[in-house]
Amino acid sequence: MSQSEAPGMRQRTLRIGCGSSYAGDRVEPAVDLVARGTLDYLVYETLAERTVAAAQLERLKDPEAGFNELMEARFRGVLPHCKRNGTRIVTNMGAANPRGAARRTAQLIRELGLGTMRVATVLGDDVLEYCLRHAATLRIMETGQPLSTIEGEIVSANAYLGADPMVEALARGADIVITGRCGDCSLFLAPMMHEFGWRDDDWDTLARGTSGADMVECGANVSGAYYADPGYKDVPDLANLGYPILEVERDGTIIVTKLEGTGGVVNRAICTEQLLYEIGDPASYITPDVIVDFTDVALQETGKDRVRISGGRGRARPADLKVSIGVKEGWIGEGELTFAGLGALERARLAEHVARERLKICGIQLDELRVDYIGLNSLHGDASLLPKEPPYEVRLRFAGRSRNRNDATRLANEVETLVSKGPGMSSLPRKHVREVLAIHSCLVPRSAITPEVIIAEVA
């Protein structure tokens, strides 16, 4: 009998709160959630595609780094409430170093005097060695070319693990489950599978759970963030957004809501936007746990800030798991200047001309150069609607990419020299040089990846 088939499963409603949706998300809303939200679980989702690769670079510099920088602040705020209220935590704040994150969590538990707690570490997402060994046969999803054709240093390769190892960790009594890269929705699906005993091949039920998870994995977006558009889509008290809660029933019917007294709004329109956000084919949303068909999902407002999610069909989980590949691909040099007053646009255009000529004179080699007039055309280019009157101020930005750090630096320096060797400007320049950390994707057979769950009892 599998862990998910064990007897004595929950009958009442399961309450799962979302404490974050990216690495730098706010800290205090999760504290409010766990303090008065009567939560069974608190989920922290903190990883974007680039985040793990950046964390891997930090770990290479410091073996004890590479996990979420805000983890300590988050846990200091919520762990006393979690211990008091019996709320369990599931999170991917482990990033590139789940072991290090678990060690620091154990130290915090002791420092806070919380007594005995069980901390689980989920490993297995780091597949860098496998990808390097099979670089000639693995295909880059974006181009179809072999992974071996990538120019630049491959520094990370992390597979999107599914809910199964987290379910195992919960079945083994973990109070806190810390993972690296996994499916965003899997973090929320794992508590549902564990608490209700859902089989890992009950595709329709897993699809219904994933539909709810998809609604909240972007956090306060479903409470009105990003949705807000004054005079068209008004959101009250946007500065005090309440982070979302899922109320899950055994059959996979879910209510998404938020705490009383918090800002924002949860309604059908917002949930519709969120359900379709980042989805290519709504009839075939691929996750590590199940392929979901969202086309018959129904959304119904059942009260103030309460939307019921029902329906959704599932198909068998994919045989391959997506892997995000982090690659060092050179450097970007940036420089910005501000011009204000009459003739600001003309002076900015002259500055652009001078900078381009200097690049030729100095022989600065760039693979790509972009010049933007911020406030005029930096987002939509030639499709931008230009003002009828000349702008009173213009922010001119240069960004150049080069395989060579020296050339990227020289571009930024040339922009800076325009302070005294170009047309009159109105503020000090800004310059910045940073390494390019590109992200590619490939598929790795599920059978080649072996997750591992380590449980530590901390006292």
Stockholm file with secondary structure:
# STOCKHOLM 1.0

chainA/1-459         MSQSEAPGMRQRTLRIGCGSSYAGDRVEPAVDLVARGTLDYLVYETLAERTVAAAQLERLKDPEAGFNELMEARFRGVLPHCKRNGTRIVTNMGAANPRGAARRTAQLIRELGLGTMRVATVLGDDVLEYCLRHAATLRIMETGQPLSTIEGEIVSANAYLGADPMVEALARGADIVITGRCGDCSLFLAPMMHEFGWRDDDWDTLARGTSGADMVECGANVSGAYYADPGYKDVPDLANLGYPILEVERDGTIIVTKLEGTGGVVNRAICTEQLLYEIGDPASYITPDVIVDFTDVALQETGKDRVRISGGRGRARPADLKVSIGVKEGWIGEGELTFAGLGALERARLAEHVARERLKICGIQLDELRVDYIGLNSLHGDASLLPKEPPYEVRLRFAGRSRNRNDATRLANEVETLVSKGPGMSSLPRKHVREVLAIHSCLVPRSAITPEVIIAEVA
#=GR chainA/1-459 SS CCGGGCSSCCCSCEEEEEEESSTTCCSHHHHHHHHHSCCSEEEECCCCHHHHHHHHHHHHHCTTCCSCTTHHHHHHHHHHHHHHHTCEEEECTTTTCHHHHHHHHHHHHHHTTCCCEEEEEEECCBCHHHHHHTTTTCBCTTTCCBGGGCCSEEEEEEECBCSHHHHHHHHTTCSEEECSSBCHHHHHHHHHHHHHTCCTTCHHHHHHHHHHHHHHTTGGGGGTTTTCBTTTBCCTTGGGBCCEEEEECTTSCEEEEECTTCBSCCCHHHHHHHHHTTCSCTTCEECSSCEEECTTCEEEEEETTEEEEECCEEECCCSEEEEEEEEEEEEEEEEEEEEESTTHHHHHHHHHHHHHHHHHHHTCCCSEEEEEEETTTTTTGGGSCCCSSCCSEEEEEEEEEESSHHHHHHHHHHHHHHHHHSSCCSSCCEEEEEEEEEEEEEEEEGGGCCCEEEEEEEC
#=GC SS_cons         CCGGGCSSCCCSCEEEEEEESSTTCCSHHHHHHHHHSCCSEEEECCCCHHHHHHHHHHHHHCTTCCSCTTHHHHHHHHHHHHHHHTCEEEECTTTTCHHHHHHHHHHHHHHTTCCCEEEEEEECCBCHHHHHHTTTTCBCTTTCCBGGGCCSEEEEEEECBCSHHHHHHHHTTCSEEECSSBCHHHHHHHHHHHHHTCCTTCHHHHHHHHHHHHHHTTGGGGGTTTTCBTTTBCCTTGGGBCCEEEEECTTSCEEEEECTTCBSCCCHHHHHHHHHTTCSCTTCEECSSCEEECTTCEEEEEETTEEEEECCEEECCCSEEEEEEEEEEEEEEEEEEEEESTTHHHHHHHHHHHHHHHHHHHTCCCSEEEEEEETTTTTTGGGSCCCSSCCSEEEEEEEEEESSHHHHHHHHHHHHHHHHHSSCCSSCCEEEEEEEEEEEEEEEEGGGCCCEEEEEEEC
//
